[in-house]
């Protein structure tokens, strides 16, 4: 199975801009977004920086608008790294619907979870390629990272549709069996996840069910 290592990591810059723009339009959305996302969930560095400064303004009980946000970024020495004043001003352009901010946050969170799975499995793949690797330690580390992905998915799944919860349940069931897999099975699973850039619900849940049933 060939690995497409040049394939871009899962992300949606439009959803990220939509969330930031929605907060600028309606500051009350910051609390909703913060309950679902952290700055690290944003893929683009400038969006992480903008969101972090929005949080700081919110915690200081200051208004979050283009003037205050640009000033905050400038005072923190982050304005250029955030794309500059012109880029920040564009965040309010073309925001689809402020009322859909929870949906946009979901897209961001799911992509963040997918990236974490990719990073975790690729790290396991690299470590497993070394002849002196302690495979039990590798699988324990991978298990822990995948468990954290499950927890993140479950945190947001309660308020969203059932597919996320189904996936979390299947993944958790799979992870609990992970350490008992053979070395060959571990390699196949890692390569499969890398190849598919986990997880399309329709594909992953069926696969994990089959794998679990075989154990």
Wavefront OBJ file of the C-alpha trace (Angstrom):
o trace
v 0.000 0.000 0.000
v 1.581 3.301 -1.085
v 1.447 6.254 1.301
v 0.458 9.640 -0.116
v 2.785 11.649 2.119
v 2.390 14.786 -0.007
v -1.366 14.932 0.487
v -2.381 18.086 2.427
v -3.460 17.596 6.009
v -7.213 17.901 6.603
v -8.277 21.493 7.149
v -10.922 23.966 6.058
v -9.714 27.588 5.943
v -13.197 28.828 5.040
v -14.652 27.324 8.229
v -11.822 28.833 10.263
v -12.397 32.290 8.778
v -16.157 31.908 9.258
v -15.734 31.214 12.983
v -13.439 34.194 13.492
v -15.708 36.437 11.415
v -18.775 35.310 13.356
v -17.106 36.299 16.635
v -16.304 39.721 15.215
v -19.958 40.151 14.217
v -21.340 38.777 17.496
v -18.992 38.705 20.492
v -21.360 36.404 22.391
v -20.322 33.607 20.015
v -16.864 33.526 21.594
v -18.152 31.595 24.601
v -19.854 29.026 22.347
v -16.727 28.572 20.281
v -14.401 28.359 23.298
v -16.481 25.500 24.702
v -15.720 23.536 21.520
v -12.345 24.720 20.281
v -8.900 25.698 21.457
v -6.481 27.819 19.468
v -4.496 24.702 18.578
v -7.504 23.286 16.718
v -7.053 25.890 13.988
v -4.805 24.694 11.188
v -3.536 28.047 9.938
v -1.076 29.776 12.251
v -2.562 33.235 11.630
v -5.981 31.945 12.675
v -4.556 30.451 15.864
v -3.004 33.800 16.704
v -6.191 35.738 15.974
v -8.331 33.391 18.051
v -5.918 33.541 20.986
v -6.067 37.342 20.997
v -9.857 37.218 20.774
v -9.800 35.078 23.911
v -7.569 37.600 25.663
v -9.912 40.451 24.744
v -12.893 38.447 25.927
v -11.239 37.610 29.243
v -10.512 41.327 29.706
v -14.192 41.999 29.001
v -13.316 44.216 26.076
v -15.253 44.493 22.848
v -13.946 42.366 19.989
v -14.097 44.258 16.717
v -11.699 45.085 13.916
v -10.265 48.085 15.761
v -9.710 46.390 19.117
v -8.523 43.135 17.597
v -6.024 44.823 15.281
v -4.752 46.941 18.178
v -4.447 43.881 20.424
v -2.500 41.965 17.792
v -0.230 44.982 17.249
v 0.446 45.458 20.976
v 1.274 41.768 21.316
v 3.642 41.947 18.326
v 1.490 39.435 16.417
v -0.171 41.555 13.764
v 2.144 40.677 10.894
v 2.232 36.998 11.853
v -1.576 37.072 11.823
v -1.560 38.201 8.196
v -1.502 41.950 8.728
v -4.278 44.488 9.229
v -5.672 43.920 5.732
v -6.070 40.184 6.296
v -7.730 40.687 9.681
v -10.163 43.156 8.090
v -11.139 40.503 5.524
v -12.303 38.092 8.225
v -15.713 39.788 8.282
v -16.123 39.467 4.518
v -18.443 36.759 3.291
v -19.300 35.138 6.638
v -22.097 32.758 5.546
v -24.316 32.821 8.670
v -23.344 33.826 12.189
v -25.999 31.437 13.518
v -24.085 28.529 11.959
v -20.924 29.134 14.008
v -21.360 25.846 15.903
v -21.389 23.969 12.586
v -18.217 25.718 11.448
v -16.597 24.918 14.806
v -17.512 21.265 14.314
v -15.739 21.200 10.951
v -12.622 22.668 12.555
v -12.699 20.202 15.466
v -13.170 17.174 13.222
v -10.263 18.214 11.016
v -8.100 18.776 14.103
v -8.955 15.264 15.306
v -8.081 13.803 11.903
v -4.732 15.601 11.903
v -3.952 14.250 15.371
v -4.700 10.703 14.240
v -2.420 11.191 11.242
v 0.394 12.606 13.392
v 0.017 9.819 15.953
v -0.032 6.989 13.436
v 2.792 8.440 11.365
v 4.928 8.751 14.497
v 4.133 5.102 15.267
v 5.010 4.149 11.696
v 8.390 5.903 11.911
v 9.201 4.411 15.313
v 8.136 0.930 14.226
v 10.514 1.145 11.271
v 13.508 1.195 13.618
v 14.851 -2.338 14.277
v 15.390 -1.785 18.011
v 12.005 -0.204 18.703
v 10.033 -1.379 21.725
v 6.786 -2.140 19.894
v 4.808 -2.489 23.102
v 5.845 1.027 24.107
v 4.931 2.313 20.634
v 1.459 0.786 20.807
v 0.913 2.136 24.327
v 1.823 5.632 23.172
v -0.388 5.334 20.114
v -3.232 3.992 22.222
v -2.990 6.989 24.552
v -3.010 9.485 21.708
v -5.972 7.824 20.013
v -7.838 7.706 23.316
v -7.399 11.470 23.593
v -8.834 11.848 20.100
v -11.825 9.767 21.213
v -12.309 12.012 24.224
v -12.190 15.138 22.062
v -14.732 13.694 19.631
v -17.022 12.633 22.471
v -16.799 16.102 24.029
v -18.387 17.696 20.995
v -20.518 14.778 19.844
v -23.129 15.227 22.546
v -24.434 18.402 20.928
v -23.963 17.336 17.327
v -25.262 14.525 15.169
v -24.977 10.855 15.999
v -22.257 10.036 13.455
v -19.512 11.564 15.603
v -20.620 9.558 18.635
v -20.820 6.359 16.593
v -17.290 6.944 15.337
v -15.989 7.693 18.827
v -17.563 4.532 20.212
v -16.134 2.374 17.441
v -12.694 3.944 17.726
v -12.617 3.516 21.503
v -13.652 -0.132 21.165
v -10.892 -0.614 18.619
v -8.243 1.110 20.717
v -8.992 -1.124 23.698
v -8.049 -4.100 21.558
v -5.076 -2.396 19.971
v -2.335 -3.596 22.299
v -3.284 -7.225 21.658
v -2.780 -6.962 17.906
v 0.177 -8.620 16.251
v 3.043 -6.546 14.836
v 1.797 -7.244 11.312
v -1.704 -6.098 12.213
v -0.321 -2.927 13.781
v 1.563 -2.142 10.577
v -1.524 -2.705 8.442
v -3.678 -0.481 10.659
v -1.118 2.327 10.686
v -0.682 2.243 6.925
v -4.433 2.060 6.369
v -5.077 5.128 8.536
v -2.288 7.062 6.831
v -3.558 6.076 3.414
v -7.148 7.027 4.185
v -6.335 10.085 6.284
v -8.885 8.825 8.859
v -11.804 8.930 9.281
v -14.729 8.937 6.928
v -17.515 7.683 9.157
v -19.074 5.396 6.563
v -15.734 3.659 5.968
v -14.117 3.732 9.391
v -16.991 2.486 11.506
v -17.506 -0.544 9.286
v -13.799 -1.323 9.260
v -13.398 -0.980 12.999
v -16.454 -3.147 13.600
v -14.984 -5.856 11.399
v -11.595 -5.643 13.078
v -13.141 -5.746 16.549
v -15.321 -8.704 15.639
v -12.280 -10.639 14.496
v -10.559 -10.284 17.856
l 1 2 3 4 5 6 7 8 9 10 11 12 13 14 15 16 17 18 19 20 21 22 23 24 25 26 27 28 29 30 31 32 33 34 35 36 37 38 39 40 41 42 43 44 45 46 47 48 49 50 51 52 53 54 55 56 57 58 59 60 61 62 63 64 65 66 67 68 69 70 71 72 73 74 75 76 77 78 79 80 81 82 83 84 85 86 87 88 89 90 91 92 93 94 95 96 97 98 99 100 101 102 103 104 105 106 107 108 109 110 111 112 113 114 115 116 117 118 119 120 121 122 123 124 125 126 127 128 129 130 131 132 133 134 135 136 137 138 139 140 141 142 143 144 145 146 147 148 149 150 151 152 153 154 155 156 157 158 159 160 161 162 163 164 165 166 167 168 169 170 171 172 173 174 175 176 177 178 179 180 181 182 183 184 185 186 187 188 189 190 191 192 193 194 195 196 197 198 199 200 201 202 203 204 205 206 207 208 209 210 211 212 213 214 215
